[in-house]
Amino acid sequence: MPVHTSESSQSHRGRGVGLGLALVSALAFGGSGVAAKPLIEAGLDPLHVVWLRVAGAALVMVPVAVRHRGLPRRRPALLAGFGLLAVAGVQACYFVAISRIPVGVALLVEYLAPALVLGWVRFVQRRPVTRAAALGVVLAVAGLACVVEVWSGLSFDALGLLLALGAACCQVGYFVLSDQGSDSGDEAPDPLGVIAYGLLVGTAVLSAVARPWNMDWSLLAHTADMDGTPVAAGLLLGWIVLVGTVLAYVTGVLSVRRLSPQVAGVVACLEAVLATVLAWILLGEHLSAPQIIGGVIVLAGAFIAQSSAPVTGSAEPVTGGGGEKQLSARGTAA
């Protein structure tokens, strides 16, 4: 009995640590857009901000890449796809989107990803999905309609909304790649190694697209306006790289190792809430009552879809959350 009590106590402690890490990850990811928008409004091109974020994080993660230097030889397609979609695609679409629409709206649109994953499973793979997951999709779409205020003829910038939707589509690629990359038992690639090489691949892709050599580097030596308060641009960039990317990814991965991916995914839903609250407080981006209600409905849909019980066999209906074997709690890497 004392042994069982000790094991149970350790299990509870591990779960508590996992929940704490998941919350830190959600806060770190949620704050990245809030820190990036002042830089964009100060004159930096959104793609240049994305490049700085990804390249800076890749530089920090180089030691991890060196430790897993055999990974590119064993999983070249996984690393290329992860870097292109989960890193470059998601970040570029999201950062350009927040230059045109509010941070909270962009992130809530991005939370259509679980619904799109289920659409992929149902209509591309032709596998059944559970009723709970389907209900989550319906709620997410209905909530999104409130967020973008469809009754007023889409009051937000159409291109910004399309880019946010593009970020959600890139998240689908993340979920699909994560499921394929972790189906090999003991041969499964280390998630931290995948993230490190994904950042390196993403940096290479974004270098060709963003052309950082044309960037006005002098802007980083000045201040950016955060709702009337001047903040050093270098400080905002440091937050985006170290907290909004490196810390966010690492704590997300570690939380999944202590929790089930479904539980970690549900906690990750707080990312949208935290981002909206931070944007409200720090950027003065106020949402209307219908948009707040719609955001709650979107998150409720994501919660229902991702908290469904994991499947035990391929013949059973698929639940939400992108499968049981995700590399981290989300693909938003937002």
N, C-alpha and C positions, 0 to 999 in steps of 0.2 A: 504493500500500500504506500509506504513512504516514497518508493521509486516512482509509482504512478503519479503521485501528487507532484513530485519534482518535475516529471516529464510534462504534466499538464500545465504547471506553472511556467515552464520554459516555453511551451506552445503559446500560452496567453501573452507572454512577454514578446515573443517573436511576432505575433499578430499585431500587438500594440505598436511595435517598432515599424512594422510594415504599413500600418495605417498612417503613422506619422510621416513616413517617407513619401507615401502617396499624396498626402496633403501638401507637403513641401514641393513636390513635383508639380501639382496643380497650380500652386501659387506662383512658382517660378515660370511655368509656361504661360500662365494668364497675364503676368506682368510684362512679357516681352513686347507685345503690341503697344502697350501703354508707353513703354520707354522708346519704342521705335518711331512712333508717330511724330513727336516733337522734332526728331532729326530730319524726317521727311519734310515737315513743314518749314524747317530751317533752310532747306535748299538741296539736301542730298536726294539723289534719285532713289526710289524705293528698291530697285534692283541692286544699287550700290550698298544700301543698308543690309540687304539680304546677304550679299557677298561678304561684307565685313563680319556679319554674324557667323556665317558658316565657316569662312576661312579662319577666323579667330578661334572658333571652337575646334576646328580640325587641328590647328597648331597645338592646342592644349592636349588633344587626344593622341598626338603622335606617339608618345611612349606606349599607349595601349595598342596602337597599330603595330608597332615594332614587336611587342610581345606576341601578337597573333599574326606574324608575318607569313605564316603558311596558309592563312585563310583565303587570300585571293586566288591561290592555285586550286583550292578545293571547292570554293563557291563563287566563281567569277560572275555568273549570271545574277545570283542573289545580291551581291554587293553592288553591281552595276544598277540593277533595278531599284534597290533600296536608296542608293545615292541620287538617282534620277527622279524618283517619285516621292519617297518619304522625306527626303532632305530638300533637294533643289525645287521640285514641283510644288510641294506644300508651302514651303517658306516663301517662294517667289510669288505665288498666287495670293497668299494671305497678306503679305506686306504691301503689294500693289493694291489689293482690295482696301486695306485700311487707309490708304492715301485718298480714297474716294468715298468711303462710307464709314460710319462709326465702328469702333473696335468691337463692341459688344454684338452688333448686328453681323459683322463678318464672321465672328467666332460661332455664333448660333447657326448661321447658314452652314458653316463647316461641320456642325454636328449632325448634318444629314448623312454623314459617312456611314454610320451603322445601318441606316435604311438602304443606302446604295449597296452596301455589302450583301444585305439580304436579297436585294434585287438581282445581284450577280449570282448568288447561290440558286435562287428560284428560277430565273429565266435563262441564265447562261449554262450553269451546271445542271439545271433541271432537277434539283433536289427539293423536297418539301421543307417548309419552315413551320415552327410552332405557332399556335394562335397568339401566345404572349408576344412573340417577336413581331408578328404581323400587326398586332395592336400598337406596339411601340412605334412601328413605321407610320401608321395612320396618325398617331398623336404628334409625332415629330413633324410631319408634313403640315398638319393643321396648325400647330404652333408656329411654324415658319411663316405661314400665310399671315398670321397676326403680327409677327416681327417685321415683315416687309410691308405691312399694311396694304394688302392687295386691293382692298375696297377703295383706296384713293389713287389707284392706277400706278402702283409701285413708286412711292415718293422718293426712293433712293436711286442713286446713279445705277443705271442698268449694267454698265460694264463692271462696276464694282461688285455688284451681286453675282455676275457671271464668273468673275475671278474668285470670289469666295466659294462658289459652287465648284470651280476648278480645283480649289484646295481640297474640298470634300472628295472629289473624284480621285485625286492623288492619294488621299488617305485610304481609299478602297484598295489601290495598288499596294499600299503599305500592309494592310491586313492580309491580303492574298499572299504577298511575298513572305510575311511573317509565318503564316501557316505552312507554306511550302518549305521554309528554311529550318523549321524546328520539328520535322517529322522523322528524324533519323536516330532517335534515342540517344545513346552515348556519343554518336557522331555529330549531334546537332551543334552548329556553330555557336560560340560564346556571344551572347547579345552585345556585350560591351565592344567586342571586336567588330561586330557588324556595324554598330553605331560609328566607331572610329573610322572604318573604311568607307562607310556611307557618307560621312562628312568630307572625307578626302575626295571621293568621286563627285559629291555635290559641289565642292569648291572648283573642281576642274570644269564641270558643266557650266556653272554660273560665271566662271571667268570668261568663257567664250560668249556668253549671253550678255552679261553686265558690262564687260570691258572696263574693269576697275582702273586701268591706266588713264582713262578719261575723267576720273573722279576729281572733284575739287577738294583735295585733302585738307586745305586750309580751314574748311568749315569745322573740322574736328577740333580745332584749337579754340573755337569760339563757344558761345552758349546757345542753347535752344530754349524756346519759350514753352513752358508747361503751364498752360492756363494762367498766364500772367507772371509766372515765377521763372526767372532765368536759371537754367541748370547747365552745368558744363557738359558739352557734347561728348567729351571723352568719358565722363562718368556714366552717361546714358549708354554709350557703346560698351563699356566694361560690364554694366549690368546685363545687357542683352547677351553678350558672349559667355560670361562666367556663370551668371545665375539663370538667365532665360534659356540657355542652350545646354551648357555642360552639366550644371547642377540639375537642371530639369530632366535631362535624359538619364543621367546616372541614378538619381533617386527614383525615377520611374521604373527603371530596370530592377533595382534592388527591392522595390516594393512588391513587384510581381513575384520575386523569388520567395517572399514571405507570405504573400496572399495568393488567392486564385486570381487569374487574369480577369475574371468577371467582377470580383470585388474591387480590384484595383481600377478597373474600367469605370465602375459606378462612382468611385471616389473622384476619378478624373473628370466626371461631369461638373464638379465644382469649379473646374478651370473657367468655364464660360461665366459662371456666377461671379467669380473673383475678378475676371477681366472686366466685366461690365461694371462692377462696383468701383474698381480702380479707375476705369475710364471716367466714371461719373465724378469721382472725388478729385482726381489729378488733372483730367483734361476738360472737365465741364461738359461731357457728352451725356445729356439727359435723354432717357427713353420715356416714351409716353406710357400711360397705364396699359393700353392694349398690347404694346410691345413687351412690357414686363410680364404680363399674363401669358403672352405667346412664348416668351423665353422659358417660363416655368413649364409650359406644356411640352416644349421641345425637349427639355431636360428630363421630364417625366417619361417621355417616349424613349429616350436613350436609356434611362434607368430600367424601364421594363424590359427593353430588348437585351441589355447587357447583363441583367441579373437573372435571366432564365438559367435553369440548371444545365450544366454541360452535358453534351450528348455522350453516349457510351458506345455507340456503334454507328457506322455509316448509313445503316438502313433507317435510322430514326430521324425525325425532323430536326433540322438545323436550328439552333438558337441564335440569338443576336450576339453582338460583341466581336464578330470577326473570327470565331474559332477559339479553341481552348489553348492555343499555343502561340500567343502573341509575344513579340520581342520585348514590348513594354506596354504600359497601360494605355497608350494611345498612338496614333500616327500623327496627331496634330503637330507635333513638334512645334506648335505655335508658340 
